[in-house]
Amino acid sequence: MSCEHKRTEFLMRRDGVDYLRCLECDQVFEAEDLEQVPIYEDEEEPRRKRAS
Ligand SMILES: [Zn+2]
């Protein structure tokens, strides 16, 4: 019950509104709603430290 909707796919565009669907909980919501939960995928990718 604590899905953060980090994995979403584009569902459709209707009246200028993008709809996304969560791949994990199957919930559909507007892309605008998701703006509250920014998705960081490529940004701030942590560099792996060499543990030698
Ligand atoms: Zn979800």
mmCIF file of the protein (N, C-alpha, C, O) and its ligand, coordinates in Angstrom:
data_MODEL
# 
_entry.id   MODEL 
# 
loop_
_entity.id 
_entity.type 
_entity.pdbx_number_of_molecules 
1 polymer     1 
2 non-polymer 1 
# 
_entity_poly.entity_id                      1 
_entity_poly.type                           'polypeptide(L)' 
_entity_poly.nstd_linkage                   no 
_entity_poly.nstd_monomer                   no 
_entity_poly.pdbx_seq_one_letter_code       MSCEHKRTEFLMRRDGVDYLRCLECDQVFEAEDLEQVPIYEDEEEPRRKRAS 
_entity_poly.pdbx_seq_one_letter_code_can   MSCEHKRTEFLMRRDGVDYLRCLECDQVFEAEDLEQVPIYEDEEEPRRKRAS 
_entity_poly.pdbx_strand_id                 A 
# 
loop_
_entity_poly_seq.entity_id 
_entity_poly_seq.num 
_entity_poly_seq.mon_id 
_entity_poly_seq.hetero 
1 1  MET n 
1 2  SER n 
1 3  CYS n 
1 4  GLU n 
1 5  HIS n 
1 6  LYS n 
1 7  ARG n 
1 8  THR n 
1 9  GLU n 
1 10 PHE n 
1 11 LEU n 
1 12 MET n 
1 13 ARG n 
1 14 ARG n 
1 15 ASP n 
1 16 GLY n 
1 17 VAL n 
1 18 ASP n 
1 19 TYR n 
1 20 LEU n 
1 21 ARG n 
1 22 CYS n 
1 23 LEU n 
1 24 GLU n 
1 25 CYS n 
1 26 ASP n 
1 27 GLN n 
1 28 VAL n 
1 29 PHE n 
1 30 GLU n 
1 31 ALA n 
1 32 GLU n 
1 33 ASP n 
1 34 LEU n 
1 35 GLU n 
1 36 GLN n 
1 37 VAL n 
1 38 PRO n 
1 39 ILE n 
1 40 TYR n 
1 41 GLU n 
1 42 ASP n 
1 43 GLU n 
1 44 GLU n 
1 45 GLU n 
1 46 PRO n 
1 47 ARG n 
1 48 ARG n 
1 49 LYS n 
1 50 ARG n 
1 51 ALA n 
1 52 SER n 
# 
loop_
_struct_asym.id 
_struct_asym.entity_id 
A 1 
B 2 
# 
loop_
_chem_comp.id 
_chem_comp.type 
_chem_comp.mon_nstd_flag 
ALA 'L-peptide linking' y 
ARG 'L-peptide linking' y 
ASP 'L-peptide linking' y 
CYS 'L-peptide linking' y 
GLN 'L-peptide linking' y 
GLU 'L-peptide linking' y 
GLY 'peptide linking'   y 
HIS 'L-peptide linking' y 
ILE 'L-peptide linking' y 
LEU 'L-peptide linking' y 
LYS 'L-peptide linking' y 
MET 'L-peptide linking' y 
PHE 'L-peptide linking' y 
PRO 'L-peptide linking' y 
SER 'L-peptide linking' y 
THR 'L-peptide linking' y 
TYR 'L-peptide linking' y 
VAL 'L-peptide linking' y 
ZN  non-polymer         . 
# 
_pdbx_entity_nonpoly.entity_id   2 
_pdbx_entity_nonpoly.name        ? 
_pdbx_entity_nonpoly.comp_id     ZN 
# 
_pdbx_nonpoly_scheme.asym_id         B 
_pdbx_nonpoly_scheme.entity_id       2 
_pdbx_nonpoly_scheme.mon_id          ZN 
_pdbx_nonpoly_scheme.ndb_seq_num     1 
_pdbx_nonpoly_scheme.pdb_seq_num     101 
_pdbx_nonpoly_scheme.auth_seq_num    101 
_pdbx_nonpoly_scheme.pdb_mon_id      ZN 
_pdbx_nonpoly_scheme.auth_mon_id     ZN 
_pdbx_nonpoly_scheme.pdb_strand_id   A 
_pdbx_nonpoly_scheme.pdb_ins_code    . 
# 
loop_
_atom_site.group_PDB 
_atom_site.id 
_atom_site.type_symbol 
_atom_site.label_atom_id 
_atom_site.label_alt_id 
_atom_site.label_comp_id 
_atom_site.label_asym_id 
_atom_site.label_entity_id 
_atom_site.label_seq_id 
_atom_site.pdbx_PDB_ins_code 
_atom_site.Cartn_x 
_atom_site.Cartn_y 
_atom_site.Cartn_z 
_atom_site.occupancy 
_atom_site.B_iso_or_equiv 
_atom_site.pdbx_formal_charge 
_atom_site.auth_seq_id 
_atom_site.auth_comp_id 
_atom_site.auth_asym_id 
_atom_site.auth_atom_id 
_atom_site.pdbx_PDB_model_num 
ATOM   1   N  N  . MET A 1 1  ? 0.831  -1.213 0.000   1.00 0.00 ? 1   MET A N  1 
ATOM   2   C  CA . MET A 1 1  ? 0.000  0.000  0.000   1.00 0.00 ? 1   MET A CA 1 
ATOM   3   C  C  . MET A 1 1  ? 0.860  1.254  0.000   1.00 0.00 ? 1   MET A C  1 
ATOM   4   O  O  . MET A 1 1  ? 0.346  2.364  0.144   1.00 0.00 ? 1   MET A O  1 
ATOM   5   N  N  . SER A 1 2  ? 2.149  1.082  -0.160  1.00 0.00 ? 2   SER A N  1 
ATOM   6   C  CA . SER A 1 2  ? 3.030  2.246  -0.106  1.00 0.00 ? 2   SER A CA 1 
ATOM   7   C  C  . SER A 1 2  ? 3.810  2.360  -1.403  1.00 0.00 ? 2   SER A C  1 
ATOM   8   O  O  . SER A 1 2  ? 5.032  2.501  -1.416  1.00 0.00 ? 2   SER A O  1 
ATOM   9   N  N  . CYS A 1 3  ? 3.071  2.293  -2.472  1.00 0.00 ? 3   CYS A N  1 
ATOM   10  C  CA . CYS A 1 3  ? 3.724  2.398  -3.766  1.00 0.00 ? 3   CYS A CA 1 
ATOM   11  C  C  . CYS A 1 3  ? 4.109  3.848  -4.037  1.00 0.00 ? 3   CYS A C  1 
ATOM   12  O  O  . CYS A 1 3  ? 3.314  4.766  -3.834  1.00 0.00 ? 3   CYS A O  1 
ATOM   13  N  N  . GLU A 1 4  ? 5.317  4.032  -4.490  1.00 0.00 ? 4   GLU A N  1 
ATOM   14  C  CA . GLU A 1 4  ? 5.788  5.393  -4.765  1.00 0.00 ? 4   GLU A CA 1 
ATOM   15  C  C  . GLU A 1 4  ? 5.691  5.733  -6.246  1.00 0.00 ? 4   GLU A C  1 
ATOM   16  O  O  . GLU A 1 4  ? 6.105  6.811  -6.672  1.00 0.00 ? 4   GLU A O  1 
ATOM   17  N  N  . HIS A 1 5  ? 5.158  4.835  -7.003  1.00 0.00 ? 5   HIS A N  1 
ATOM   18  C  CA . HIS A 1 5  ? 4.945  5.046  -8.447  1.00 0.00 ? 5   HIS A CA 1 
ATOM   19  C  C  . HIS A 1 5  ? 6.222  5.484  -9.136  1.00 0.00 ? 5   HIS A C  1 
ATOM   20  O  O  . HIS A 1 5  ? 6.232  6.460  -9.886  1.00 0.00 ? 5   HIS A O  1 
ATOM   21  N  N  . LYS A 1 6  ? 7.260  4.784  -8.887  1.00 0.00 ? 6   LYS A N  1 
ATOM   22  C  CA . LYS A 1 6  ? 8.525  5.173  -9.505  1.00 0.00 ? 6   LYS A CA 1 
ATOM   23  C  C  . LYS A 1 6  ? 8.643  4.616  -10.918 1.00 0.00 ? 6   LYS A C  1 
ATOM   24  O  O  . LYS A 1 6  ? 9.362  5.158  -11.759 1.00 0.00 ? 6   LYS A O  1 
ATOM   25  N  N  . ARG A 1 7  ? 7.938  3.544  -11.158 1.00 0.00 ? 7   ARG A N  1 
ATOM   26  C  CA . ARG A 1 7  ? 8.004  2.964  -12.493 1.00 0.00 ? 7   ARG A CA 1 
ATOM   27  C  C  . ARG A 1 7  ? 6.668  3.164  -13.179 1.00 0.00 ? 7   ARG A C  1 
ATOM   28  O  O  . ARG A 1 7  ? 5.676  2.522  -12.833 1.00 0.00 ? 7   ARG A O  1 
ATOM   29  N  N  . THR A 1 8  ? 6.650  4.053  -14.149 1.00 0.00 ? 8   THR A N  1 
ATOM   30  C  CA . THR A 1 8  ? 5.402  4.361  -14.836 1.00 0.00 ? 8   THR A CA 1 
ATOM   31  C  C  . THR A 1 8  ? 5.592  4.260  -16.341 1.00 0.00 ? 8   THR A C  1 
ATOM   32  O  O  . THR A 1 8  ? 6.703  4.364  -16.860 1.00 0.00 ? 8   THR A O  1 
ATOM   33  N  N  . GLU A 1 9  ? 4.504  4.061  -17.004 1.00 0.00 ? 9   GLU A N  1 
ATOM   34  C  CA . GLU A 1 9  ? 4.532  4.071  -18.460 1.00 0.00 ? 9   GLU A CA 1 
ATOM   35  C  C  . GLU A 1 9  ? 3.484  5.051  -18.957 1.00 0.00 ? 9   GLU A C  1 
ATOM   36  O  O  . GLU A 1 9  ? 2.472  5.294  -18.300 1.00 0.00 ? 9   GLU A O  1 
ATOM   37  N  N  . PHE A 1 10 ? 3.751  5.610  -20.137 1.00 0.00 ? 10  PHE A N  1 
ATOM   38  C  CA . PHE A 1 10 ? 2.812  6.549  -20.720 1.00 0.00 ? 10  PHE A CA 1 
ATOM   39  C  C  . PHE A 1 10 ? 1.586  5.805  -21.225 1.00 0.00 ? 10  PHE A C  1 
ATOM   40  O  O  . PHE A 1 10 ? 1.688  4.836  -21.977 1.00 0.00 ? 10  PHE A O  1 
ATOM   41  N  N  . LEU A 1 11 ? 0.440  6.277  -20.797 1.00 0.00 ? 11  LEU A N  1 
ATOM   42  C  CA . LEU A 1 11 ? -0.778 5.574  -21.159 1.00 0.00 ? 11  LEU A CA 1 
ATOM   43  C  C  . LEU A 1 11 ? -1.455 6.237  -22.352 1.00 0.00 ? 11  LEU A C  1 
ATOM   44  O  O  . LEU A 1 11 ? -1.681 5.603  -23.383 1.00 0.00 ? 11  LEU A O  1 
ATOM   45  N  N  . MET A 1 12 ? -1.774 7.510  -22.202 1.00 0.00 ? 12  MET A N  1 
ATOM   46  C  CA . MET A 1 12 ? -2.417 8.224  -23.300 1.00 0.00 ? 12  MET A CA 1 
ATOM   47  C  C  . MET A 1 12 ? -2.400 9.719  -23.033 1.00 0.00 ? 12  MET A C  1 
ATOM   48  O  O  . MET A 1 12 ? -2.126 10.168 -21.920 1.00 0.00 ? 12  MET A O  1 
ATOM   49  N  N  . ARG A 1 13 ? -2.697 10.475 -24.078 1.00 0.00 ? 13  ARG A N  1 
ATOM   50  C  CA . ARG A 1 13 ? -2.818 11.914 -23.930 1.00 0.00 ? 13  ARG A CA 1 
ATOM   51  C  C  . ARG A 1 13 ? -4.236 12.320 -24.310 1.00 0.00 ? 13  ARG A C  1 
ATOM   52  O  O  . ARG A 1 13 ? -4.743 11.976 -25.378 1.00 0.00 ? 13  ARG A O  1 
ATOM   53  N  N  . ARG A 1 14 ? -4.850 13.054 -23.410 1.00 0.00 ? 14  ARG A N  1 
ATOM   54  C  CA . ARG A 1 14 ? -6.232 13.427 -23.627 1.00 0.00 ? 14  ARG A CA 1 
ATOM   55  C  C  . ARG A 1 14 ? -6.442 14.870 -23.185 1.00 0.00 ? 14  ARG A C  1 
ATOM   56  O  O  . ARG A 1 14 ? -6.182 15.223 -22.035 1.00 0.00 ? 14  ARG A O  1 
ATOM   57  N  N  . ASP A 1 15 ? -6.910 15.687 -24.102 1.00 0.00 ? 15  ASP A N  1 
ATOM   58  C  CA . ASP A 1 15 ? -7.152 17.102 -23.814 1.00 0.00 ? 15  ASP A CA 1 
ATOM   59  C  C  . ASP A 1 15 ? -5.903 17.781 -23.262 1.00 0.00 ? 15  ASP A C  1 
ATOM   60  O  O  . ASP A 1 15 ? -5.981 18.617 -22.362 1.00 0.00 ? 15  ASP A O  1 
ATOM   61  N  N  . GLY A 1 16 ? -4.770 17.415 -23.807 1.00 0.00 ? 16  GLY A N  1 
ATOM   62  C  CA . GLY A 1 16 ? -3.521 18.034 -23.391 1.00 0.00 ? 16  GLY A CA 1 
ATOM   63  C  C  . GLY A 1 16 ? -2.999 17.535 -22.070 1.00 0.00 ? 16  GLY A C  1 
ATOM   64  O  O  . GLY A 1 16 ? -2.036 18.078 -21.527 1.00 0.00 ? 16  GLY A O  1 
ATOM   65  N  N  . VAL A 1 17 ? -3.626 16.511 -21.554 1.00 0.00 ? 17  VAL A N  1 
ATOM   66  C  CA . VAL A 1 17 ? -3.189 15.955 -20.275 1.00 0.00 ? 17  VAL A CA 1 
ATOM   67  C  C  . VAL A 1 17 ? -2.605 14.565 -20.502 1.00 0.00 ? 17  VAL A C  1 
ATOM   68  O  O  . VAL A 1 17 ? -3.214 13.704 -21.137 1.00 0.00 ? 17  VAL A O  1 
ATOM   69  N  N  . ASP A 1 18 ? -1.437 14.384 -19.977 1.00 0.00 ? 18  ASP A N  1 
ATOM   70  C  CA . ASP A 1 18 ? -0.802 13.077 -20.121 1.00 0.00 ? 18  ASP A CA 1 
ATOM   71  C  C  . ASP A 1 18 ? -1.209 12.172 -18.957 1.00 0.00 ? 18  ASP A C  1 
ATOM   72  O  O  . ASP A 1 18 ? -1.225 12.567 -17.791 1.00 0.00 ? 18  ASP A O  1 
ATOM   73  N  N  . TYR A 1 19 ? -1.527 10.971 -19.331 1.00 0.00 ? 19  TYR A N  1 
ATOM   74  C  CA . TYR A 1 19 ? -1.905 9.995  -18.310 1.00 0.00 ? 19  TYR A CA 1 
ATOM   75  C  C  . TYR A 1 19 ? -0.846 8.908  -18.229 1.00 0.00 ? 19  TYR A C  1 
ATOM   76  O  O  . TYR A 1 19 ? -0.375 8.374  -19.233 1.00 0.00 ? 19  TYR A O  1 
ATOM   77  N  N  . LEU A 1 20 ? -0.502 8.613  -17.008 1.00 0.00 ? 20  LEU A N  1 
ATOM   78  C  CA . LEU A 1 20 ? 0.514  7.596  -16.785 1.00 0.00 ? 20  LEU A CA 1 
ATOM   79  C  C  . LEU A 1 20 ? -0.076 6.438  -16.007 1.00 0.00 ? 20  LEU A C  1 
ATOM   80  O  O  . LEU A 1 20 ? -1.066 6.580  -15.290 1.00 0.00 ? 20  LEU A O  1 
ATOM   81  N  N  . ARG A 1 21 ? 0.548  5.309  -16.166 1.00 0.00 ? 21  ARG A N  1 
ATOM   82  C  CA . ARG A 1 21 ? 0.107  4.149  -15.401 1.00 0.00 ? 21  ARG A CA 1 
ATOM   83  C  C  . ARG A 1 21 ? 1.301  3.557  -14.671 1.00 0.00 ? 21  ARG A C  1 
ATOM   84  O  O  . ARG A 1 21 ? 2.372  3.350  -15.241 1.00 0.00 ? 21  ARG A O  1 
ATOM   85  N  N  . CYS A 1 22 ? 1.083  3.299  -13.419 1.00 0.00 ? 22  CYS A N  1 
ATOM   86  C  CA . CYS A 1 22 ? 2.154  2.724  -12.626 1.00 0.00 ? 22  CYS A CA 1 
ATOM   87  C  C  . CYS A 1 22 ? 2.299  1.242  -12.961 1.00 0.00 ? 22  CYS A C  1 
ATOM   88  O  O  . CYS A 1 22 ? 1.324  0.492  -13.001 1.00 0.00 ? 22  CYS A O  1 
ATOM   89  N  N  . LEU A 1 23 ? 3.536  0.849  -13.196 1.00 0.00 ? 23  LEU A N  1 
ATOM   90  C  CA . LEU A 1 23 ? 3.782  -0.538 -13.583 1.00 0.00 ? 23  LEU A CA 1 
ATOM   91  C  C  . LEU A 1 23 ? 3.709  -1.476 -12.388 1.00 0.00 ? 23  LEU A C  1 
ATOM   92  O  O  . LEU A 1 23 ? 3.611  -2.693 -12.542 1.00 0.00 ? 23  LEU A O  1 
ATOM   93  N  N  . GLU A 1 24 ? 3.756  -0.905 -11.215 1.00 0.00 ? 24  GLU A N  1 
ATOM   94  C  CA . GLU A 1 24 ? 3.822  -1.757 -10.033 1.00 0.00 ? 24  GLU A CA 1 
ATOM   95  C  C  . GLU A 1 24 ? 2.464  -1.944 -9.370  1.00 0.00 ? 24  GLU A C  1 
ATOM   96  O  O  . GLU A 1 24 ? 2.123  -3.041 -8.928  1.00 0.00 ? 24  GLU A O  1 
ATOM   97  N  N  . CYS A 1 25 ? 1.692  -0.864 -9.304  1.00 0.00 ? 25  CYS A N  1 
ATOM   98  C  CA . CYS A 1 25 ? 0.405  -0.974 -8.620  1.00 0.00 ? 25  CYS A CA 1 
ATOM   99  C  C  . CYS A 1 25 ? -0.756 -0.811 -9.601  1.00 0.00 ? 25  CYS A C  1 
ATOM   100 O  O  . CYS A 1 25 ? -1.923 -0.906 -9.219  1.00 0.00 ? 25  CYS A O  1 
ATOM   101 N  N  . ASP A 1 26 ? -0.418 -0.563 -10.878 1.00 0.00 ? 26  ASP A N  1 
ATOM   102 C  CA . ASP A 1 26 ? -1.429 -0.489 -11.934 1.00 0.00 ? 26  ASP A CA 1 
ATOM   103 C  C  . ASP A 1 26 ? -2.373 0.684  -11.768 1.00 0.00 ? 26  ASP A C  1 
ATOM   104 O  O  . ASP A 1 26 ? -3.476 0.678  -12.315 1.00 0.00 ? 26  ASP A O  1 
ATOM   105 N  N  . GLN A 1 27 ? -1.960 1.668  -11.034 1.00 0.00 ? 27  GLN A N  1 
ATOM   106 C  CA . GLN A 1 27 ? -2.804 2.839  -10.831 1.00 0.00 ? 27  GLN A CA 1 
ATOM   107 C  C  . GLN A 1 27 ? -2.572 3.836  -11.957 1.00 0.00 ? 27  GLN A C  1 
ATOM   108 O  O  . GLN A 1 27 ? -1.448 4.028  -12.421 1.00 0.00 ? 27  GLN A O  1 
ATOM   109 N  N  . VAL A 1 28 ? -3.663 4.465  -12.384 1.00 0.00 ? 28  VAL A N  1 
ATOM   110 C  CA . VAL A 1 28 ? -3.585 5.454  -13.447 1.00 0.00 ? 28  VAL A CA 1 
ATOM   111 C  C  . VAL A 1 28 ? -3.765 6.844  -12.852 1.00 0.00 ? 28  VAL A C  1 
ATOM   112 O  O  . VAL A 1 28 ? -4.664 7.077  -12.043 1.00 0.00 ? 28  VAL A O  1 
ATOM   113 N  N  . PHE A 1 29 ? -2.908 7.751  -13.260 1.00 0.00 ? 29  PHE A N  1 
ATOM   114 C  CA . PHE A 1 29 ? -3.031 9.108  -12.744 1.00 0.00 ? 29  PHE A CA 1 
ATOM   115 C  C  . PHE A 1 29 ? -2.499 10.078 -13.780 1.00 0.00 ? 29  PHE A C  1 
ATOM   116 O  O  . PHE A 1 29 ? -1.852 9.681  -14.749 1.00 0.00 ? 29  PHE A O  1 
ATOM   117 N  N  . GLU A 1 30 ? -2.781 11.358 -13.565 1.00 0.00 ? 30  GLU A N  1 
ATOM   118 C  CA . GLU A 1 30 ? -2.320 12.368 -14.493 1.00 0.00 ? 30  GLU A CA 1 
ATOM   119 C  C  . GLU A 1 30 ? -0.840 12.657 -14.268 1.00 0.00 ? 30  GLU A C  1 
ATOM   120 O  O  . GLU A 1 30 ? -0.316 12.553 -13.158 1.00 0.00 ? 30  GLU A O  1 
ATOM   121 N  N  . ALA A 1 31 ? -0.204 13.018 -15.348 1.00 0.00 ? 31  ALA A N  1 
ATOM   122 C  CA . ALA A 1 31 ? 1.220  13.317 -15.246 1.00 0.00 ? 31  ALA A CA 1 
ATOM   123 C  C  . ALA A 1 31 ? 1.455  14.524 -14.341 1.00 0.00 ? 31  ALA A C  1 
ATOM   124 O  O  . ALA A 1 31 ? 2.491  14.624 -13.684 1.00 0.00 ? 31  ALA A O  1 
ATOM   125 N  N  . GLU A 1 32 ? 0.496  15.428 -14.313 1.00 0.00 ? 32  GLU A N  1 
ATOM   126 C  CA . GLU A 1 32 ? 0.649  16.605 -13.461 1.00 0.00 ? 32  GLU A CA 1 
ATOM   127 C  C  . GLU A 1 32 ? 0.695  16.214 -11.991 1.00 0.00 ? 32  GLU A C  1 
ATOM   128 O  O  . GLU A 1 32 ? 1.374  16.846 -11.182 1.00 0.00 ? 32  GLU A O  1 
ATOM   129 N  N  . ASP A 1 33 ? -0.022 15.186 -11.675 1.00 0.00 ? 33  ASP A N  1 
ATOM   130 C  CA . ASP A 1 33 ? -0.023 14.757 -10.279 1.00 0.00 ? 33  ASP A CA 1 
ATOM   131 C  C  . ASP A 1 33 ? 1.334  14.198 -9.891  1.00 0.00 ? 33  ASP A C  1 
ATOM   132 O  O  . ASP A 1 33 ? 1.756  14.241 -8.735  1.00 0.00 ? 33  ASP A O  1 
ATOM   133 N  N  . LEU A 1 34 ? 1.990  13.678 -10.899 1.00 0.00 ? 34  LEU A N  1 
ATOM   134 C  CA . LEU A 1 34 ? 3.259  13.033 -10.620 1.00 0.00 ? 34  LEU A CA 1 
ATOM   135 C  C  . LEU A 1 34 ? 4.374  14.057 -10.412 1.00 0.00 ? 34  LEU A C  1 
ATOM   136 O  O  . LEU A 1 34 ? 5.462  13.727 -9.942  1.00 0.00 ? 34  LEU A O  1 
ATOM   137 N  N  . GLU A 1 35 ? 4.078  15.296 -10.772 1.00 0.00 ? 35  GLU A N  1 
ATOM   138 C  CA . GLU A 1 35 ? 5.100  16.327 -10.602 1.00 0.00 ? 35  GLU A CA 1 
ATOM   139 C  C  . GLU A 1 35 ? 5.470  16.509 -9.133  1.00 0.00 ? 35  GLU A C  1 
ATOM   140 O  O  . GLU A 1 35 ? 6.553  16.986 -8.795  1.00 0.00 ? 35  GLU A O  1 
ATOM   141 N  N  . GLN A 1 36 ? 4.551  16.119 -8.288  1.00 0.00 ? 36  GLN A N  1 
ATOM   142 C  CA . GLN A 1 36 ? 4.831  16.236 -6.858  1.00 0.00 ? 36  GLN A CA 1 
ATOM   143 C  C  . GLN A 1 36 ? 5.893  15.226 -6.443  1.00 0.00 ? 36  GLN A C  1 
ATOM   144 O  O  . GLN A 1 36 ? 6.581  15.385 -5.435  1.00 0.00 ? 36  GLN A O  1 
ATOM   145 N  N  . VAL A 1 37 ? 5.997  14.194 -7.250  1.00 0.00 ? 37  VAL A N  1 
ATOM   146 C  CA . VAL A 1 37 ? 6.992  13.170 -6.953  1.00 0.00 ? 37  VAL A CA 1 
ATOM   147 C  C  . VAL A 1 37 ? 7.962  13.088 -8.110  1.00 0.00 ? 37  VAL A C  1 
ATOM   148 O  O  . VAL A 1 37 ? 7.798  12.268 -9.013  1.00 0.00 ? 37  VAL A O  1 
ATOM   149 N  N  . PRO A 1 38 ? 8.962  13.930 -8.082  1.00 0.00 ? 38  PRO A N  1 
ATOM   150 C  CA . PRO A 1 38 ? 9.924  13.957 -9.193  1.00 0.00 ? 38  PRO A CA 1 
ATOM   151 C  C  . PRO A 1 38 ? 10.638 12.620 -9.352  1.00 0.00 ? 38  PRO A C  1 
ATOM   152 O  O  . PRO A 1 38 ? 10.952 11.925 -8.385  1.00 0.00 ? 38  PRO A O  1 
ATOM   153 N  N  . ILE A 1 39 ? 10.872 12.305 -10.586 1.00 0.00 ? 39  ILE A N  1 
ATOM   154 C  CA . ILE A 1 39 ? 11.554 11.051 -10.852 1.00 0.00 ? 39  ILE A CA 1 
ATOM   155 C  C  . ILE A 1 39 ? 13.005 11.334 -11.232 1.00 0.00 ? 39  ILE A C  1 
ATOM   156 O  O  . ILE A 1 39 ? 13.289 12.017 -12.216 1.00 0.00 ? 39  ILE A O  1 
ATOM   157 N  N  . TYR A 1 40 ? 13.884 10.807 -10.452 1.00 0.00 ? 40  TYR A N  1 
ATOM   158 C  CA . TYR A 1 40 ? 15.295 10.953 -10.781 1.00 0.00 ? 40  TYR A CA 1 
ATOM   159 C  C  . TYR A 1 40 ? 15.821 9.614  -11.274 1.00 0.00 ? 40  TYR A C  1 
ATOM   160 O  O  . TYR A 1 40 ? 15.978 8.666  -10.505 1.00 0.00 ? 40  TYR A O  1 
ATOM   161 N  N  . GLU A 1 41 ? 16.081 9.561  -12.530 1.00 0.00 ? 41  GLU A N  1 
ATOM   162 C  CA . GLU A 1 41 ? 16.593 8.307  -13.058 1.00 0.00 ? 41  GLU A CA 1 
ATOM   163 C  C  . GLU A 1 41 ? 18.057 8.434  -13.459 1.00 0.00 ? 41  GLU A C  1 
ATOM   164 O  O  . GLU A 1 41 ? 18.916 7.666  -13.027 1.00 0.00 ? 41  GLU A O  1 
ATOM   165 N  N  . ASP A 1 42 ? 18.304 9.427  -14.297 1.00 0.00 ? 42  ASP A N  1 
ATOM   166 C  CA . ASP A 1 42 ? 19.667 9.569  -14.781 1.00 0.00 ? 42  ASP A CA 1 
ATOM   167 C  C  . ASP A 1 42 ? 20.450 10.588 -13.957 1.00 0.00 ? 42  ASP A C  1 
ATOM   168 O  O  . ASP A 1 42 ? 21.681 10.568 -13.916 1.00 0.00 ? 42  ASP A O  1 
ATOM   169 N  N  . GLU A 1 43 ? 19.703 11.481 -13.302 1.00 0.00 ? 43  GLU A N  1 
ATOM   170 C  CA . GLU A 1 43 ? 20.391 12.508 -12.537 1.00 0.00 ? 43  GLU A CA 1 
ATOM   171 C  C  . GLU A 1 43 ? 20.908 11.955 -11.215 1.00 0.00 ? 43  GLU A C  1 
ATOM   172 O  O  . GLU A 1 43 ? 20.347 11.033 -10.622 1.00 0.00 ? 43  GLU A O  1 
ATOM   173 N  N  . GLU A 1 44 ? 21.966 12.546 -10.804 1.00 0.00 ? 44  GLU A N  1 
ATOM   174 C  CA . GLU A 1 44 ? 22.554 12.192 -9.510  1.00 0.00 ? 44  GLU A CA 1 
ATOM   175 C  C  . GLU A 1 44 ? 22.769 10.687 -9.381  1.00 0.00 ? 44  GLU A C  1 
ATOM   176 O  O  . GLU A 1 44 ? 22.478 10.066 -8.358  1.00 0.00 ? 44  GLU A O  1 
ATOM   177 N  N  . GLU A 1 45 ? 23.279 10.153 -10.441 1.00 0.00 ? 45  GLU A N  1 
ATOM   178 C  CA . GLU A 1 45 ? 23.584 8.725  -10.374 1.00 0.00 ? 45  GLU A CA 1 
ATOM   179 C  C  . GLU A 1 45 ? 24.821 8.515  -9.507  1.00 0.00 ? 45  GLU A C  1 
ATOM   180 O  O  . GLU A 1 45 ? 25.910 8.985  -9.838  1.00 0.00 ? 45  GLU A O  1 
ATOM   181 N  N  . PRO A 1 46 ? 24.653 7.840  -8.451  1.00 0.00 ? 46  PRO A N  1 
ATOM   182 C  CA . PRO A 1 46 ? 25.780 7.678  -7.519  1.00 0.00 ? 46  PRO A CA 1 
ATOM   183 C  C  . PRO A 1 46 ? 26.922 6.877  -8.129  1.00 0.00 ? 46  PRO A C  1 
ATOM   184 O  O  . PRO A 1 46 ? 26.727 5.804  -8.699  1.00 0.00 ? 46  PRO A O  1 
ATOM   185 N  N  . ARG A 1 47 ? 28.103 7.429  -7.990  1.00 0.00 ? 47  ARG A N  1 
ATOM   186 C  CA . ARG A 1 47 ? 29.268 6.708  -8.502  1.00 0.00 ? 47  ARG A CA 1 
ATOM   187 C  C  . ARG A 1 47 ? 29.683 5.628  -7.497  1.00 0.00 ? 47  ARG A C  1 
ATOM   188 O  O  . ARG A 1 47 ? 29.721 5.832  -6.283  1.00 0.00 ? 47  ARG A O  1 
ATOM   189 N  N  . ARG A 1 48 ? 29.973 4.532  -8.052  1.00 0.00 ? 48  ARG A N  1 
ATOM   190 C  CA . ARG A 1 48 ? 30.376 3.436  -7.172  1.00 0.00 ? 48  ARG A CA 1 
ATOM   191 C  C  . ARG A 1 48 ? 31.824 3.624  -6.720  1.00 0.00 ? 48  ARG A C  1 
ATOM   192 O  O  . ARG A 1 48 ? 32.743 3.796  -7.520  1.00 0.00 ? 48  ARG A O  1 
ATOM   193 N  N  . LYS A 1 49 ? 31.969 3.584  -5.460  1.00 0.00 ? 49  LYS A N  1 
ATOM   194 C  CA . LYS A 1 49 ? 33.328 3.717  -4.924  1.00 0.00 ? 49  LYS A CA 1 
ATOM   195 C  C  . LYS A 1 49 ? 34.044 2.377  -4.987  1.00 0.00 ? 49  LYS A C  1 
ATOM   196 O  O  . LYS A 1 49 ? 33.497 1.309  -4.715  1.00 0.00 ? 49  LYS A O  1 
ATOM   197 N  N  . ARG A 1 50 ? 35.272 2.512  -5.356  1.00 0.00 ? 50  ARG A N  1 
ATOM   198 C  CA . ARG A 1 50 ? 36.071 1.284  -5.373  1.00 0.00 ? 50  ARG A CA 1 
ATOM   199 C  C  . ARG A 1 50 ? 36.476 0.916  -3.958  1.00 0.00 ? 50  ARG A C  1 
ATOM   200 O  O  . ARG A 1 50 ? 37.161 1.674  -3.271  1.00 0.00 ? 50  ARG A O  1 
ATOM   201 N  N  . ALA A 1 51 ? 36.054 -0.220 -3.551  1.00 0.00 ? 51  ALA A N  1 
ATOM   202 C  CA . ALA A 1 51 ? 36.437 -0.699 -2.219  1.00 0.00 ? 51  ALA A CA 1 
ATOM   203 C  C  . ALA A 1 51 ? 37.614 -1.644 -2.361  1.00 0.00 ? 51  ALA A C  1 
ATOM   204 O  O  . ALA A 1 51 ? 37.468 -2.865 -2.426  1.00 0.00 ? 51  ALA A O  1 
ATOM   205 N  N  . SER A 1 52 ? 38.763 -1.040 -2.404  1.00 0.00 ? 52  SER A N  1 
ATOM   206 C  CA . SER A 1 52 ? 39.955 -1.884 -2.594  1.00 0.00 ? 52  SER A CA 1 
ATOM   207 C  C  . SER A 1 52 ? 40.685 -2.109 -1.283  1.00 0.00 ? 52  SER A C  1 
ATOM   208 O  O  . SER A 1 52 ? 41.708 -2.795 -1.256  1.00 0.00 ? 52  SER A O  1 
HETATM 209 ZN ZN . ZN  B 2 .  ? 2.327  2.676  -8.019  1.00 0.00 2 101 ZN  A ZN 1 
# 
